[in-house]
Amino acid sequence: MNLKHLHYFWSVARTGSVAAAAERLHITPQTISAQVKQLEDALGTALFQPAGRGLALTDSGRIALRYADEIFALSDALEAALGRRGGPAAQPFRVGISDAVAKNIAYRLLAPIAASAEPVRLICQEGKLDALLAELALHRLDMVVADQPLPTTVRVRGYNHKLGDSDTAFFAAPGVDCDAGFPACLDGAPLLLPGEDSASRVRIERWLEAQGLAPRVVGEFADAALMKAFGAAGQGIFPAPAVLAGEVAAQYGVREIGRTAAVRDAFYAITGERRITHPAVRIVTDAARAGLFGG
């Protein structure tokens, strides 16, 4: 197998078309098509199939892409380790972020890594918690950031390191009526909720039931950022960790209408080691406990 052919395949897979890959690599589309065809012949399977005006990966193509990602990541690491790029080699720190964790939280948790005494190359991967834990078990990730501890139903050897927790605040765009006062104004109001994979979803629903409140759930979102975008557009009231209240209000142009300590969002670093020895994991946990979550 020719690695140049693999690189052309990888470029087409990442850009979505031969033309886009050709423009990025400054070669002709005919050259890329011919060399991807040679790779398919060498592997004995088709890697792409037509999809509208572009190309989509076949099942074999998706497998090949996963391996190509690892091969080229190792190539970059080799160059860095041998000093071809100058300066001290940056150690890769591979982090999986559960898609139930708000991106603002993820950024605040990982930002202190930039202050590390040793150069670190941060590699982030977002996805479902069970898939990320599988990657952790295979040592393809150094840490997983989640909004819940390691589920007992998942047969993965891992350890929970609690980073902190926060009250839950509720936000609304200026045009959304909340004159009845909080939390009474939630009754009958349009409400946006995290998806079922979010640990806070059940806690919010139980709290609403205990308060005798019956809002109209008009949207459910696996992506917290998309939920906030709908809320900013006036589509409904939405929850977020109170620790980020100022940032959420400023970024989305919304106002906090109230918060409750009865619904607390907790965040965890899940690693394969009981005692934290990885320097970057230590930076994340120490900074979260002392800063973001106020000790």
C-alpha positions as CSV (number, residue, x, y, z in Angstrom):
1,M,0.0,0.0,0.0
2,N,1.3,3.4,-1.0
3,L,1.1,6.0,1.7
4,K,0.8,8.8,-0.9
5,H,-2.3,7.1,-2.2
6,L,-3.6,6.9,1.4
7,H,-3.0,10.6,1.9
8,Y,-5.0,11.4,-1.2
9,F,-7.8,9.2,0.0
10,W,-7.7,10.9,3.4
11,S,-7.9,14.4,1.8
12,V,-10.9,13.4,-0.3
13,A,-12.6,11.9,2.7
14,R,-12.0,15.0,4.8
15,T,-13.0,17.5,2.2
16,G,-15.9,15.6,0.8
17,S,-15.0,15.7,-2.9
18,V,-12.1,15.1,-5.3
19,A,-12.3,18.7,-6.6
20,A,-11.9,20.2,-3.0
21,A,-9.0,17.8,-2.2
22,A,-7.3,18.7,-5.5
23,E,-7.6,22.4,-4.8
24,R,-6.1,21.9,-1.3
25,L,-3.3,19.7,-2.5
26,H,-2.6,21.8,-5.7
27,I,-2.8,18.9,-8.0
28,T,-5.3,17.9,-10.7
29,P,-8.5,16.0,-9.9
30,Q,-7.6,13.4,-12.4
31,T,-4.4,12.6,-10.5
32,I,-6.3,12.2,-7.2
33,S,-9.0,10.0,-8.8
34,A,-6.4,7.7,-10.4
35,Q,-4.4,7.3,-7.2
36,V,-7.4,6.7,-5.0
37,K,-8.5,4.0,-7.5
38,Q,-5.1,2.4,-7.2
39,L,-5.5,2.4,-3.4
40,E,-9.0,0.7,-3.8
41,D,-7.4,-1.9,-6.1
42,A,-4.7,-2.6,-3.6
43,L,-7.2,-3.0,-0.8
44,G,-9.6,-4.9,-2.9
45,T,-12.7,-2.8,-1.9
46,A,-14.4,0.4,-2.8
47,L,-13.8,3.3,-0.4
48,F,-16.3,5.9,-1.9
49,Q,-19.7,5.9,-3.4
50,P,-21.5,8.7,-5.2
51,A,-23.6,11.0,-2.9
52,G,-25.3,14.0,-4.7
53,R,-22.6,16.2,-6.2
54,G,-19.9,14.7,-3.9
55,L,-18.7,11.4,-2.5
56,A,-19.6,9.4,0.6
57,L,-17.6,6.8,2.4
58,T,-18.5,3.2,2.1
59,D,-18.4,1.0,5.2
60,S,-14.8,0.0,4.1
61,G,-14.0,3.7,3.6
62,R,-15.0,4.6,7.1
63,I,-12.8,1.8,8.5
64,A,-9.9,3.0,6.3
65,L,-10.4,6.6,7.4
66,R,-10.1,5.7,11.1
67,Y,-6.8,4.0,10.4
68,A,-5.6,6.9,8.2
69,D,-6.3,9.4,11.0
70,E,-4.2,7.3,13.3
71,I,-1.4,6.8,10.8
72,F,-1.1,10.6,10.0
73,A,-1.4,11.5,13.7
74,L,1.6,9.1,14.4
75,S,3.5,10.7,11.5
76,D,3.0,14.2,13.1
77,A,4.1,12.9,16.5
78,L,7.2,11.3,15.0
79,E,8.2,14.5,13.3
80,A,7.7,16.4,16.5
81,A,9.6,13.9,18.6
82,L,12.6,14.0,16.3
83,G,12.6,17.8,16.3
84,R,12.0,18.4,12.6
85,R,9.6,21.3,13.5
86,G,12.0,23.0,15.9
87,G,11.7,23.6,19.6
88,P,10.7,21.0,22.3
89,A,8.4,18.2,21.2
90,A,4.8,18.8,22.2
91,Q,3.3,15.7,23.9
92,P,-0.2,14.8,22.6
93,F,-3.0,14.9,25.2
94,R,-6.1,13.1,23.8
95,V,-9.3,14.1,25.4
96,G,-12.8,12.8,24.7
97,I,-15.7,15.2,25.5
98,S,-19.2,13.8,25.9
99,D,-21.6,15.6,23.7
100,A,-23.8,16.3,26.7
101,V,-21.1,18.6,28.1
102,A,-21.6,22.3,27.2
103,K,-18.8,23.5,25.0
104,N,-18.3,26.5,27.3
105,I,-17.6,24.1,30.1
106,A,-15.3,22.0,28.0
107,Y,-13.3,25.0,27.0
108,R,-13.0,26.4,30.6
109,L,-11.9,23.0,31.8
110,L,-9.2,22.5,29.1
111,A,-7.9,26.1,28.7
112,P,-5.5,25.9,31.7
113,I,-3.5,23.3,29.7
114,A,-2.0,26.2,27.6
115,A,-0.1,27.3,30.8
116,S,1.6,23.9,31.1
117,A,5.4,24.1,31.7
118,E,5.8,21.3,29.1
119,P,4.4,21.9,25.6
120,V,1.2,20.0,25.1
121,R,-0.7,19.3,21.8
122,L,-4.4,19.1,22.7
123,I,-6.4,16.6,20.6
124,C,-10.2,16.7,21.3
125,Q,-12.8,14.2,20.2
126,E,-16.5,14.7,20.8
127,G,-19.1,11.9,20.9
128,K,-21.4,9.7,22.9
129,L,-20.1,8.7,26.3
130,D,-20.1,4.9,25.7
131,A,-18.1,5.3,22.5
132,L,-15.6,7.6,24.2
133,L,-15.2,5.1,27.0
134,A,-14.4,2.4,24.5
135,E,-11.6,4.6,23.1
136,L,-10.4,5.1,26.7
137,A,-10.2,1.4,27.2
138,L,-8.1,1.0,24.1
139,H,-5.7,3.7,25.3
140,R,-6.6,6.0,22.4
141,L,-7.8,8.7,24.9
142,D,-6.0,9.9,28.0
143,M,-9.2,11.4,29.6
144,V,-12.9,11.6,29.1
145,V,-14.9,14.7,30.3
146,A,-18.5,13.8,31.1
147,D,-21.5,15.1,33.0
148,Q,-21.9,11.8,34.9
149,P,-19.6,9.3,36.5
150,L,-18.6,6.0,34.7
151,P,-21.9,4.1,34.2
152,T,-22.0,0.8,36.1
153,T,-23.5,-0.8,33.0
154,V,-20.3,-0.1,30.9
155,R,-17.7,-2.8,31.2
156,V,-14.7,-0.5,31.0
157,R,-12.0,-0.2,33.6
158,G,-11.9,3.5,34.6
159,Y,-11.9,5.8,37.5
160,N,-14.0,8.9,38.2
161,H,-12.4,12.2,39.3
162,K,-15.1,14.7,40.2
163,L,-14.2,18.2,38.9
164,G,-17.1,20.0,40.5
165,D,-20.8,20.9,40.3
166,S,-23.0,23.8,39.7
167,D,-26.6,25.0,40.3
168,T,-28.8,25.1,37.2
169,A,-29.9,28.5,35.8
170,F,-32.7,29.2,33.3
171,F,-32.4,31.7,30.5
172,A,-34.7,33.5,28.2
173,A,-34.5,35.9,25.2
174,P,-35.8,39.4,25.8
175,G,-39.1,38.7,24.1
176,V,-40.0,35.7,26.2
177,D,-42.5,36.4,28.9
178,C,-41.4,35.6,32.5
179,D,-43.4,38.2,34.4
180,A,-44.9,35.6,36.8
181,G,-41.7,35.2,38.6
182,F,-39.4,32.2,38.9
183,P,-40.1,29.3,38.9
184,A,-43.8,29.9,38.4
185,C,-43.2,31.5,35.0
186,L,-42.1,28.1,33.7
187,D,-45.6,26.7,34.0
188,G,-47.0,26.5,30.5
189,A,-44.0,28.3,29.0
190,P,-42.1,26.9,26.0
191,L,-39.0,25.0,27.3
192,L,-35.9,23.7,25.6
193,L,-34.3,20.7,27.2
194,P,-31.0,18.7,26.8
195,G,-31.3,15.4,25.0
196,E,-32.0,12.1,26.8
197,D,-28.2,11.3,27.0
198,S,-27.7,14.3,29.3
199,A,-27.6,13.5,33.0
200,S,-29.3,16.8,33.9
201,R,-32.4,16.0,31.8
202,V,-33.9,13.6,34.4
203,R,-33.0,15.9,37.3
204,I,-34.8,18.8,35.6
205,E,-37.9,16.8,34.8
206,R,-38.1,15.5,38.4
207,W,-37.7,19.0,39.8
208,L,-40.4,20.4,37.5
209,E,-42.7,17.6,38.6
210,A,-42.0,18.3,42.3
211,Q,-42.7,22.0,41.8
212,G,-46.0,21.2,40.1
213,L,-44.9,22.9,36.9
214,A,-45.9,21.7,33.4
215,P,-44.0,23.7,30.8
216,R,-44.4,23.0,27.1
217,V,-41.3,21.1,25.9
218,V,-40.8,22.5,22.3
219,G,-37.3,21.1,21.7
220,E,-34.8,18.5,22.8
221,F,-31.1,18.9,21.9
222,A,-28.1,16.6,22.2
223,D,-25.9,19.6,21.4
224,A,-26.1,22.2,24.2
225,A,-24.8,24.9,21.9
226,L,-27.7,24.4,19.5
227,M,-30.2,24.5,22.3
228,K,-28.8,27.9,23.4
229,A,-29.0,29.1,19.8
230,F,-32.7,28.3,19.7
231,G,-33.2,29.9,23.0
232,A,-31.4,33.1,21.9
233,A,-33.8,33.2,18.9
234,G,-36.7,33.3,21.3
235,Q,-37.9,29.7,20.8
236,G,-38.1,28.9,24.5
237,I,-36.5,29.0,27.9
238,F,-33.4,26.9,28.4
239,P,-31.2,25.6,31.2
240,A,-27.4,25.9,31.6
241,P,-24.9,25.5,34.5
242,A,-25.2,28.6,36.7
243,V,-21.4,28.7,36.9
244,L,-21.5,30.0,33.3
245,A,-24.4,32.4,33.7
246,G,-22.4,35.5,32.8
247,E,-20.9,33.9,29.7
248,V,-24.2,32.5,28.5
249,A,-26.0,35.8,28.9
250,A,-23.2,37.8,27.1
251,Q,-22.7,35.3,24.3
252,Y,-26.3,34.6,23.4
253,G,-27.9,38.0,24.4
254,V,-30.3,36.3,26.9
255,R,-31.1,37.0,30.5
256,E,-31.1,34.7,33.5
257,I,-34.6,34.4,34.9
258,G,-33.8,32.3,37.9
259,R,-31.8,29.4,39.2
260,T,-32.2,26.4,41.5
261,A,-29.8,24.5,43.8
262,A,-32.2,21.5,43.6
263,V,-30.8,20.6,40.2
264,R,-27.0,20.4,40.1
265,D,-24.9,19.7,37.1
266,A,-21.8,17.6,38.0
267,F,-18.7,17.1,35.8
268,Y,-16.1,14.4,35.9
269,A,-12.8,13.5,34.4
270,I,-12.7,9.7,33.7
271,T,-9.3,8.2,33.3
272,G,-7.8,4.7,33.2
273,E,-5.8,5.4,36.4
274,R,-7.1,5.5,40.0
275,R,-4.3,7.9,41.0
276,I,-3.7,10.8,38.6
277,T,-0.2,10.8,37.2
278,H,-0.7,12.3,33.8
279,P,0.5,16.0,34.1
280,A,-2.2,17.4,31.8
281,V,-5.0,15.6,33.7
282,R,-3.6,17.0,36.9
283,I,-3.7,20.5,35.5
284,V,-7.3,20.1,34.4
285,T,-8.5,18.7,37.8
286,D,-6.6,21.1,39.9
287,A,-7.7,24.2,37.9
288,A,-11.4,23.0,37.8
289,R,-11.5,22.4,41.6
290,A,-9.7,25.6,42.5
291,G,-11.1,28.0,39.8
292,L,-14.1,27.2,37.7
293,F,-16.0,25.5,40.5
294,G,-14.7,27.6,43.3
295,G,-12.8,24.9,45.2
